């Protein structure tokens, strides 16, 4: 009697369930790599029933046009995939790095623009064929377009004539990350589709008026990125009307980085604070002498703090704090970030000030009196070359960390704590993690005389003396070992 092999459970699934599995698989892989097409082709070769389901799914093939995949780069492979996609909405993705992939991309853009749903392509900045004729589909109506992420790298001065993007018709568009200029045509977001956009990135060569105009109309924004915008013609700022308050009630994520202070200052001032999930602000001042004046710094600090405050109101649990504070070649660098990943929606902020000592000092002073830091239990702290004028402000900031239990840092922060902070600073600190120990031969002048047994021993003895002993010293990552016999004098200390 012949034995029959029972069918595998997956072979008993109906075709519509298999179709859902194959589409989910392609969609999840497509968001991370260029292998969705490869995996789908392999799945179609498993058996006749799978092949039938996959070949009949036009929407699946429509989501597999990733120009990072060699099959899509070739005209024959690309043509076959487009044939199998029928008339389904297209997802065009991937990295363009070869002349062949560029030619194929522009061909697809021109021929199938009206049915493109997602356009998320990374262009090589060195590519020179940016002229208007290749990019003209962007100015045709886009009835299916939902997401566009496309950096155009030709930053030439814009012309006076700028045809409307998407023919002023993109009823499905929710994600707009389109930056650059096409042969003098600035890609300014000025269409009737702006009020429906949920996620937007505004970058050069846009100006302040473009940003303010967009923000006043994009009232449904959930995430906003503004970066690399500078002022080319300062006199033009005199004629721009700064709105007193721009209200974005749905905004959850705000990122402003690498913009000149003529840009970020009025934007921060105009935006009304709403409960955010994240706030990232990065500003750099290349001049060593042209710092913000006192009044401007105070207003800037107030407007940074208003966004940090709404984060505090949303979250009152344990935080992880990271601080970098140094001065290099006369430029003060102060960066502070705070995050909490214990919630389903992580809450965090990051402020990075490079070359703004007055604003850095004000921010430290205000954070020191802010309840935001009172619940911080874990901190990563890096202090290389401290800025002399801001030592007191930084020490005051550290004194606000009354709940800090664990500190990860380099050994030179111990000198700062000993020399500039109150003797009872960090009253709940019980764990010190030192991934780096400086060899004695590289100690700065004066350390040998003041800390004959080393900074670590000096700090441990100080904590015992003031009644705040440490319980854990973690040296597991340190490449340089200290004299462990010395540590035996510290009662109750666990060394890892």
TASULCOR-V607860 format. One record per residue. N is the residue number from 0. RES is the residue in one letter. SS is DSSP state (A for helix, B for strand, O for the rest). PSI is psi in radians with two decimals (999 if undefined). D_CENTER is the distance of its C-alpha to the mean C-alpha in whole Angstrom. Layout:
N;RES;SS;PSI;D_CENTER
N;RES;SS;PSI;D_CENTER
//
This chain:
0;X;O;2.20;66
1;X;O;2.45;63
2;X;O;2.33;59
3;X;O;2.41;57
4;X;O;2.14;53
5;X;O;2.51;51
6;X;O;2.56;48
7;X;O;2.63;45
8;X;A;-0.62;43
9;X;A;-0.46;41
10;X;A;-0.23;44
11;X;A;-0.10;45
12;X;O;2.47;42
13;X;O;2.80;42
14;X;A;-0.63;41
15;X;A;-0.57;39
16;X;A;-0.72;37
17;X;A;-0.72;37
18;X;A;-0.75;35
19;X;A;-0.75;32
20;X;A;-0.80;32
21;X;A;-0.67;31
22;X;A;-0.72;29
23;X;A;-0.73;27
24;X;A;-0.81;27
25;X;A;-0.69;26
26;X;A;-0.75;23
27;X;A;-0.67;21
28;X;A;-0.66;22
29;X;A;-0.51;21
30;X;O;-0.20;17
31;X;O;-0.49;17
32;X;O;-3.01;20
33;X;O;0.28;23
34;X;O;0.00;25
35;X;A;-0.73;26
36;X;A;-0.80;29
37;X;A;-0.80;30
38;X;A;-0.66;30
39;X;A;-0.70;32
40;X;A;-0.75;34
41;X;A;-0.71;35
42;X;A;-0.60;35
43;X;A;-0.23;38
44;X;O;0.08;40
45;X;O;-0.83;41
46;X;O;2.96;43
47;X;A;-0.74;45
48;X;A;-0.71;44
49;X;A;-0.75;40
50;X;A;-0.70;41
51;X;A;-0.74;42
52;X;A;-0.81;39
53;X;A;-0.78;37
54;X;A;-0.46;39
55;X;O;-0.11;39
56;X;O;1.66;36
57;X;A;-0.64;35
58;X;A;-0.56;32
59;X;A;-0.86;31
60;X;A;-0.54;31
61;X;A;-0.33;30
62;X;O;0.18;26
63;X;O;0.31;27
64;X;B;1.43;27
65;X;B;1.99;24
66;X;O;-0.05;25
67;X;O;-0.31;23
68;X;O;2.26;27
69;X;A;-0.55;30
70;X;A;-0.71;32
71;X;A;-0.54;30
72;X;A;-0.52;30
73;X;O;2.43;34
74;X;A;-0.71;36
75;X;A;-0.81;38
76;X;A;-0.74;35
77;X;A;-0.73;33
78;X;A;-0.72;36
79;X;A;-0.72;37
80;X;A;-0.74;34
81;X;A;-0.63;34
82;X;A;-0.78;38
83;X;A;-0.40;37
84;X;O;-0.21;34
85;X;O;-2.16;37
86;X;O;0.32;36
87;X;O;2.67;33
88;X;O;2.39;29
89;X;B;2.53;28
90;X;B;2.00;24
91;X;B;2.05;23
92;X;B;3.13;21
93;X;B;-3.10;20
94;X;B;2.30;20
95;X;B;2.02;23
96;X;O;-0.14;24
97;X;O;2.77;28
98;X;A;-0.67;31
99;X;A;-0.74;32
100;X;A;-0.59;29
101;X;A;-0.78;28
102;X;A;-0.76;32
103;X;A;-0.72;31
104;X;A;-0.86;28
105;X;A;-0.54;30
106;X;A;-0.80;33
107;X;A;-0.73;31
108;X;A;-0.77;29
109;X;A;-0.71;32
110;X;A;-0.61;34
111;X;A;0.32;32
112;X;A;-0.76;30
113;X;A;-0.26;32
114;X;A;0.26;31
115;X;B;2.18;27
116;X;B;-0.73;25
117;X;B;2.23;21
118;X;B;1.77;21
119;X;B;1.53;18
120;X;B;2.40;19
121;X;B;2.07;17
122;X;B;2.53;20
123;X;O;2.21;21
124;X;O;-0.44;21
125;X;O;-0.10;24
126;X;O;2.34;26
127;X;O;-0.22;29
128;X;O;1.18;30
129;X;O;0.23;28
130;X;O;2.81;31
131;X;A;-0.65;31
132;X;A;-0.61;34
133;X;A;-0.55;31
134;X;A;0.09;29
135;X;A;-0.43;31
136;X;A;-0.49;30
137;X;A;-0.31;27
138;X;A;0.18;30
139;X;O;2.74;32
140;X;O;2.47;31
141;X;O;1.34;29
142;X;O;-0.44;30
143;X;O;-0.21;28
144;X;O;2.15;25
145;X;O;-0.63;22
146;X;B;2.27;19
147;X;B;2.08;18
148;X;B;1.82;15
149;X;B;1.92;17
150;X;B;2.11;17
151;X;O;2.19;20
152;X;O;0.04;21
153;X;O;1.67;24
154;X;O;1.34;23
155;X;O;2.78;27
156;X;O;2.34;28
157;X;O;2.62;28
158;X;O;3.02;32
159;X;O;-0.50;34
160;X;O;2.18;34
161;X;O;1.79;31
162;X;O;2.63;32
163;X;O;2.34;30
164;X;A;2.46;27
165;X;A;0.44;28
166;X;A;0.44;31
167;X;A;0.47;30
168;X;O;1.77;30
169;X;O;1.26;27
170;X;O;-0.30;28
171;X;O;-0.09;26
172;X;O;2.20;22
173;X;O;-0.37;19
174;X;B;2.07;16
175;X;B;1.83;16
176;X;B;1.19;14
177;X;B;2.02;17
178;X;B;2.59;17
179;X;O;-2.98;20
180;X;B;2.41;24
181;X;B;1.81;26
182;X;O;0.93;29
183;X;O;-0.10;29
184;X;B;1.93;28
185;X;B;2.36;25
186;X;O;1.23;23
187;X;O;2.30;23
188;X;O;1.62;22
189;X;O;0.42;26
190;X;O;3.04;27
191;X;O;-0.19;28
192;X;O;-0.19;26
193;X;A;-0.78;23
194;X;A;-0.30;24
195;X;A;-0.14;23
196;X;O;2.39;20
197;X;O;-0.51;17
198;X;B;2.23;14
199;X;B;2.54;14
200;X;B;2.22;12
201;X;B;2.17;14
202;X;B;3.14;15
203;X;O;2.58;18
204;X;O;0.42;20
205;X;O;2.73;20
206;X;O;-3.11;22
207;X;A;-0.75;22
208;X;A;-0.66;24
209;X;A;-0.77;23
210;X;A;-0.86;19
211;X;A;-0.71;22
212;X;A;-0.74;24
213;X;A;-0.79;21
214;X;A;-0.56;20
215;X;A;-0.38;24
216;X;A;-0.45;24
217;X;O;1.17;21
218;X;O;-0.14;22
219;X;O;0.17;21
220;X;O;2.35;17
221;X;O;-0.53;15
222;X;B;2.47;11
223;X;B;2.19;11
224;X;B;2.20;9
225;X;B;2.07;11
226;X;B;2.73;11
227;X;O;0.55;14
228;X;O;2.22;17
229;X;O;2.97;20
230;X;O;2.06;23
231;X;O;-0.61;26
232;X;O;1.56;29
233;X;A;-0.55;29
234;X;A;-0.39;32
235;X;A;-0.36;30
236;X;A;-0.42;28
237;X;A;-0.36;32
238;X;A;0.05;32
239;X;O;2.23;29
240;X;O;2.08;30
241;X;O;2.04;27
242;X;O;2.49;27
243;X;O;-0.52;28
244;X;O;2.13;25
245;X;B;2.07;23
246;X;O;2.08;23
247;X;O;1.45;20
248;X;O;-0.27;21
249;X;O;0.04;19
250;X;O;2.21;16
251;X;O;-0.53;13
252;X;B;2.16;10
253;X;B;2.23;10
254;X;B;2.11;7
255;X;B;2.13;10
256;X;B;2.56;10
257;X;O;0.59;13
258;X;O;2.66;15
259;X;O;2.74;19
260;X;A;-0.39;20
261;X;A;-0.33;22
262;X;A;-0.97;19
263;X;A;-0.53;17
264;X;A;-0.93;20
265;X;A;-0.49;22
266;X;A;-0.84;19
267;X;A;-0.67;18
268;X;A;-0.61;22
269;X;A;-0.55;22
270;X;B;2.22;20
271;X;O;2.40;21
272;X;O;2.42;20
273;X;O;2.78;19
274;X;O;1.91;18
275;X;O;2.76;15
276;X;O;-0.58;13
277;X;B;2.57;10
278;X;B;2.09;10
279;X;B;2.21;8
280;X;B;2.21;10
281;X;B;2.19;11
282;X;B;2.42;14
283;X;B;2.37;17
284;X;O;1.94;20
285;X;O;-0.27;22
286;X;O;2.38;26
287;X;O;-0.27;27
288;X;O;-0.41;30
289;X;O;1.19;28
290;X;O;2.84;26
291;X;O;2.51;26
292;X;O;3.03;29
293;X;A;-0.81;30
294;X;A;-0.81;30
295;X;A;-0.70;27
296;X;A;-0.71;25
297;X;A;-0.75;26
298;X;A;-0.73;25
299;X;A;-0.77;22
300;X;A;-0.74;21
301;X;A;-0.68;23
302;X;A;-0.42;20
303;X;A;-0.77;17
304;X;A;-0.49;19
305;X;A;-0.51;20
306;X;A;-0.60;17
307;X;A;-0.62;17
308;X;A;-0.71;20
309;X;A;-0.48;19
310;X;A;-0.70;17
311;X;A;-0.66;20
312;X;A;-0.44;22
313;X;A;-0.31;20
314;X;O;2.26;20
315;X;O;0.50;23
316;X;O;-2.94;23
317;X;O;2.41;22
318;X;B;2.73;19
319;X;B;2.15;17
320;X;B;2.39;17
321;X;B;2.29;16
322;X;B;2.33;17
323;X;B;2.22;18
324;X;B;2.05;20
325;X;B;3.03;22
326;X;B;2.11;24
327;X;B;2.14;25
328;X;O;0.65;27
329;X;O;0.00;28
330;X;B;2.13;24
331;X;B;2.29;23
332;X;B;2.06;19
333;X;B;2.11;18
334;X;B;2.30;15
335;X;B;2.33;15
336;X;B;2.55;12
337;X;B;2.28;14
338;X;B;2.69;13
339;X;B;1.94;16
340;X;O;0.21;15
341;X;O;-0.36;19
342;X;O;2.87;19
343;X;O;-0.59;18
344;X;O;1.80;15
345;X;O;2.48;13
346;X;B;2.21;13
347;X;B;2.76;11
348;X;B;2.76;11
349;X;B;2.23;10
350;X;B;2.17;12
351;X;B;1.91;12
352;X;B;2.06;16
353;X;B;1.89;18
354;X;O;0.34;21
355;X;O;1.26;22
356;X;A;-0.67;24
357;X;A;-0.78;26
358;X;A;-0.65;22
359;X;A;-0.79;21
360;X;A;-0.73;25
361;X;A;-0.70;25
362;X;A;-0.73;22
363;X;A;-0.73;23
364;X;A;-0.70;26
365;X;A;-0.65;25
366;X;A;-0.53;23
367;X;A;-0.45;26
368;X;O;0.11;28
369;X;O;2.41;25
370;X;A;-0.17;25
371;X;A;-0.65;22
372;X;A;-0.08;22
373;X;A;-0.37;26
374;X;A;0.09;24
375;X;B;2.25;22
376;X;B;-0.36;24
377;X;B;2.36;22
378;X;B;2.45;20
379;X;B;2.11;19
380;X;B;2.24;21
381;X;B;2.10;21
382;X;B;1.88;23
383;X;O;-1.34;25
384;X;O;1.79;27
385;X;O;2.60;27
386;X;O;2.01;27
387;X;A;-0.69;31
388;X;A;-0.28;31
389;X;A;0.18;28
390;X;A;-0.79;29
391;X;A;-0.71;31
392;X;A;-0.69;28
393;X;A;-0.71;26
394;X;A;-0.68;29
395;X;A;-0.65;29
396;X;A;-0.76;25
397;X;A;-0.54;26
398;X;A;-0.29;29
399;X;O;-0.16;27
400;X;O;1.17;26
401;X;O;-0.25;29
402;X;O;0.09;28
403;X;O;2.17;26
404;X;O;-0.50;28
405;X;B;2.27;26
406;X;B;2.19;25
407;X;B;2.13;23
408;X;B;-3.11;24
409;X;B;2.87;26
410;X;O;-0.36;30
411;X;A;-0.32;30
412;X;A;-0.43;28
413;X;A;-0.65;31
414;X;A;-0.73;33
415;X;A;-0.76;31
416;X;A;-0.64;32
417;X;A;-0.68;35
418;X;A;-0.57;36
419;X;A;-0.24;34
420;X;O;2.76;33
421;X;O;2.57;35
422;X;O;-0.42;37
423;X;O;0.46;36
424;X;O;2.54;33
425;X;O;1.11;30
426;X;O;-0.39;33
427;X;O;0.18;32
428;X;O;2.19;31
429;X;O;-0.24;32
430;X;B;2.24;30
431;X;B;2.13;29
432;X;B;2.09;27
433;X;B;1.66;28
434;X;B;-0.26;26
435;X;B;2.26;28
436;X;O;2.27;31
437;X;O;2.27;32
438;X;O;2.60;36
439;X;A;-0.60;39
440;X;A;-0.32;39
441;X;A;0.23;36
442;X;O;2.51;36
443;X;O;2.81;36
444;X;O;2.29;40
445;X;O;-0.40;41
446;X;A;-0.68;39
447;X;A;-0.74;42
448;X;A;-0.66;45
449;X;A;-0.54;43
450;X;O;1.19;41
451;X;O;-0.54;44
452;X;O;0.17;43
453;X;O;2.75;39
454;X;A;-0.66;36
455;X;A;-0.81;36
456;X;A;-0.69;39
457;X;A;-0.72;39
458;X;A;-0.74;36
459;X;A;-0.74;38
460;X;A;-0.70;41
461;X;A;-0.78;40
462;X;A;-0.67;38
463;X;A;-0.71;42
464;X;A;-0.67;44
465;X;O;0.09;42
466;X;O;0.44;42
467;X;O;1.08;38
468;X;O;2.61;38
469;X;O;2.62;36
470;X;O;-0.37;36
471;X;B;2.25;34
472;X;B;1.96;33
473;X;B;1.89;31
474;X;O;0.35;31
475;X;O;-0.42;31
476;X;O;-0.18;28
477;X;O;2.32;30
478;X;O;-0.41;32
479;X;O;2.25;34
480;X;O;2.45;37
481;X;O;3.02;38
482;X;O;1.81;42
483;X;A;-0.43;42
484;X;A;-0.52;45
485;X;A;-0.57;44
486;X;A;-0.26;42
487;X;A;-0.36;45
488;X;A;-0.20;46
489;X;O;1.87;43
490;X;O;2.45;44
491;X;O;0.17;42
492;X;O;2.24;39
493;X;B;2.20;38
494;X;B;2.24;36
495;X;O;999;34
//
